[in-house]
Amino acid sequence: MSVLFDEPGPKAVRRIRVATVLGTLAVVALAVLAVRQFAANGQLDAARWQPYATWPMWRYLLNGLWSTFLAAVVSAVLAMAFGLLLALGRLSPRAWVRGPSAAYVEVVRTIPALLLVYVVLFALPRYGLDLPLFWKLVVPLTVSNAAAYAEIFRAGINSVERGQMEAGLAIGLTRLRAMLLVVLPQAARRVLPSLVSQSVGLLKDTSLGFVVSYGELLYSGKVLAAYNGLLIQTYLVVALIYLVVNMSLSKLARVLEARQPVTLRRRTAGA
């Protein structure tokens, strides 16, 4: 049985199957129409795709992909660390710690990451804080994703049986040490698939580097398209790279989730 909803009945299953078939046919029809339009306008000519069979083109795009990974990894590490502190703050018995932590999470989750990028790009320099180009992307991504990671960690901590904390206290550990040494390792293992899934979203958010002119993959594609005039071909190749990378990470998240016991997945989802 699912944790989030009841199992669909026979009629619902039939409706889901019909909707799936119709949706698949619609997507296939749109894809065929797009291919025909591209062919009619000469976009599928071999000469327009030949530049992407050369190493210089791929080297330039791979450099952009490396910049994307670099920004994503740094943002993820900082956001996870900050998110863990926020999660511990929300679970603190002290109201003066719990209140600001909860306020930060609830407020930041409603603010688009693009708005935070504009704040770092335009507002902070007016107050004398002009960050390097790399950090103009990393800082807003960290601020935005820390709230999401905080909720993931909080769900993982809440899914650990209360007896684990009590056992740590019983052997003489302080509450903080029991949390760090007993509860958090178990919680981190349980929420690892969710952390990977959130990191996939963060990787896609690095495309906001387009706004600050940071040389990530999408911005590199823009520069390359302006140089060679192959707009459609360039952005299709960039989209293919994003598709391969994100599908690989999503597959990793599913594999990690499948390796967890069913009861553990239900307990974490419920938390």
C-alpha positions in Angstrom: 0.0 0.0 0.0 1.1 3.5 -0.8 1.8 6.0 2.0 0.4 9.0 0.2 -2.8 7.8 -1.4 -5.1 4.7 -1.6 -4.4 2.1 -4.2 -6.5 2.9 -7.4 -9.4 0.6 -8.2 -10.1 -1.2 -11.5 -11.9 1.8 -13.1 -9.2 4.2 -12.0 -6.5 1.8 -13.3 -8.2 1.7 -16.7 -8.5 5.5 -16.8 -4.9 5.9 -15.9 -3.9 3.5 -18.7 -6.1 5.3 -21.3 -4.7 8.7 -20.2 -1.1 7.3 -20.4 -1.7 5.9 -24.0 -3.3 9.2 -25.2 -0.6 11.3 -23.6 2.1 9.1 -25.2 0.4 9.4 -28.6 0.1 13.1 -28.3 3.8 13.4 -27.4 4.8 11.2 -30.3 2.6 13.2 -32.7 4.2 16.5 -31.6 7.7 15.0 -32.0 6.9 13.8 -35.5 5.5 17.2 -36.4 8.6 18.9 -35.0 10.9 16.6 -37.0 8.9 17.3 -40.2 9.1 21.0 -39.7 12.8 20.9 -39.0 13.3 18.8 -42.2 11.2 21.2 -44.2 13.3 24.1 -43.1 16.6 22.4 -43.7 17.5 22.1 -40.0 18.2 18.4 -40.3 20.8 18.8 -43.1 24.0 17.0 -42.4 26.0 20.2 -43.0 24.3 21.9 -40.0 25.1 19.1 -37.7 28.6 18.4 -38.9 30.3 20.9 -36.5 29.1 18.8 -33.6 31.1 15.9 -34.8 34.3 17.9 -34.1 36.2 17.9 -30.8 36.6 21.7 -30.4 32.8 22.1 -30.2 32.4 19.4 -27.6 35.4 20.6 -25.7 33.8 24.0 -25.4 30.5 22.5 -24.2 32.2 20.1 -21.8 34.0 23.1 -20.3 30.6 24.6 -19.7 29.4 21.3 -18.2 32.4 21.3 -15.9 31.5 24.8 -14.7 27.9 23.6 -14.2 29.1 20.7 -12.0 31.5 22.9 -10.1 28.7 25.4 -9.2 26.3 22.6 -8.4 28.7 20.7 -6.1 29.8 23.8 -4.2 26.1 25.0 -3.8 25.0 21.5 -2.7 27.7 21.1 -0.1 27.0 24.5 1.4 23.3 24.1 1.2 23.4 20.7 2.9 25.5 22.0 5.7 23.3 25.1 6.2 20.2 22.9 5.8 21.3 20.5 8.5 21.8 23.4 10.9 18.3 24.7 10.1 16.8 21.2 10.6 18.5 20.9 14.0 17.3 24.4 14.8 13.7 23.5 13.9 13.9 20.5 16.2 15.5 22.4 19.0 13.5 22.6 22.3 14.5 26.3 22.6 11.9 28.6 21.1 14.5 31.3 20.3 16.3 28.8 18.1 13.3 27.0 16.7 11.3 30.1 15.7 13.9 31.8 13.4 14.8 28.5 11.8 11.2 27.7 11.0 10.7 31.3 9.7 13.7 31.0 7.4 12.6 27.7 5.9 9.0 28.8 5.4 9.8 32.2 3.9 12.7 31.1 1.6 10.7 28.2 0.2 8.2 30.7 -1.2 10.9 32.9 -2.9 12.0 31.9 -6.5 15.7 31.3 -6.9 15.7 33.7 -9.8 14.6 36.6 -7.5 17.5 35.7 -5.1 19.9 35.8 -8.1 18.6 39.3 -8.9 19.1 40.4 -5.3 22.8 39.3 -5.4 23.3 40.7 -8.8 21.7 44.2 -8.4 20.9 44.9 -4.8 24.0 43.8 -2.9 26.5 45.8 -5.1 24.6 49.0 -4.1 25.7 48.3 -0.5 29.3 47.7 -1.4 29.0 43.9 -1.6 30.0 42.9 -5.2 30.6 39.2 -5.2 32.8 37.4 -7.8 30.9 36.0 -10.7 31.0 32.4 -9.4 29.5 33.3 -6.0 26.8 35.4 -7.6 25.4 32.1 -8.7 26.4 29.9 -5.8 25.2 32.2 -3.0 21.5 32.4 -4.2 21.4 28.7 -5.0 22.7 27.9 -1.5 20.2 30.2 0.2 17.3 28.8 -1.8 18.2 25.1 -1.6 19.2 25.2 2.1 15.5 25.4 3.0 14.6 22.3 0.9 17.6 20.3 2.4 16.5 21.4 5.9 13.1 19.8 5.4 14.6 16.6 4.0 17.0 16.3 7.0 14.1 17.1 9.4 12.0 14.3 7.9 14.9 11.9 8.2 15.5 12.8 11.8 11.8 12.4 12.7 11.7 9.0 11.0 14.3 7.6 13.4 12.8 5.9 16.4 12.7 8.0 19.6 14.3 5.1 21.4 17.6 5.8 19.5 17.9 9.2 21.2 16.9 7.8 24.5 19.5 5.0 24.2 22.2 7.6 23.5 21.2 9.6 26.6 21.1 6.4 28.7 24.7 5.7 28.0 25.8 9.1 29.1 25.9 11.1 25.9 24.6 14.7 25.8 21.6 15.4 23.6 23.9 17.0 21.0 26.3 14.1 20.9 23.5 11.6 20.8 22.0 13.5 17.8 25.4 13.7 16.0 26.6 10.2 16.7 23.4 8.1 16.9 20.5 9.8 15.2 22.0 11.7 12.3 23.9 8.8 10.7 20.7 6.8 10.5 18.7 9.8 9.2 21.3 10.6 6.6 21.1 7.0 5.2 17.3 7.1 5.1 17.1 10.4 3.2 20.0 9.8 0.8 17.7 9.3 -2.2 15.9 12.5 -1.5 19.2 14.4 -1.1 20.2 13.1 -4.6 16.8 14.1 -6.1 17.1 17.6 -4.6 20.6 17.8 -6.0 19.3 17.1 -9.5 17.0 20.1 -9.1 19.9 22.2 -7.9 21.9 21.1 -10.9 19.1 22.3 -13.2 19.0 25.6 -11.3 22.6 26.3 -12.2 21.2 27.4 -15.6 20.4 30.6 -13.8 24.0 31.4 -14.4 22.7 32.5 -17.7 21.5 35.6 -15.9 24.8 36.5 -14.3 26.9 35.5 -17.4 28.6 32.7 -15.5 30.0 30.2 -18.1 27.9 27.2 -17.2 26.5 24.9 -19.9 23.4 26.9 -21.0 25.4 30.2 -21.2 28.1 28.3 -23.2 25.4 27.1 -25.6 24.2 30.7 -26.0 27.7 31.9 -26.8 28.3 29.0 -29.2 25.0 29.6 -31.0 25.8 33.3 -31.5 29.2 32.3 -32.9 28.2 29.6 -35.4 24.6 30.6 -36.1 23.3 27.1 -35.4 20.7 28.1 -32.8 18.4 25.0 -33.0 21.3 22.5 -33.3 23.2 24.0 -30.4 20.3 24.1 -27.9 19.2 20.6 -28.9 22.7 19.3 -28.1 22.7 21.3 -24.8 19.3 19.8 -24.0 20.6 16.3 -24.7 23.5 16.8 -22.4 21.2 18.0 -19.6 18.9 15.0 -20.3 21.7 12.5 -20.0 23.1 14.0 -16.8 19.8 14.5 -15.0 18.5 11.1 -16.0 21.6 9.4 -14.7 21.3 11.2 -11.4 17.6 10.4 -11.1 18.4 6.8 -11.8 20.9 6.8 -9.0 18.3 8.2 -6.7 15.9 5.4 -7.6 18.5 2.8 -7.1 19.4 4.1 -3.7 15.7 4.2 -2.8 15.1 0.7 -4.0 17.9 -0.6 -1.8 16.2 0.6 1.3 13.7 -1.7 3.0 10.0 -1.0 2.3 9.2 -0.3 5.9 12.1 2.2 6.1 10.8 4.1 3.0 7.3 4.2 4.4 8.5 5.5 7.8 10.6 8.3 6.1 7.8 9.3 3.8 5.4 9.5 6.7 7.8 11.7 8.6 
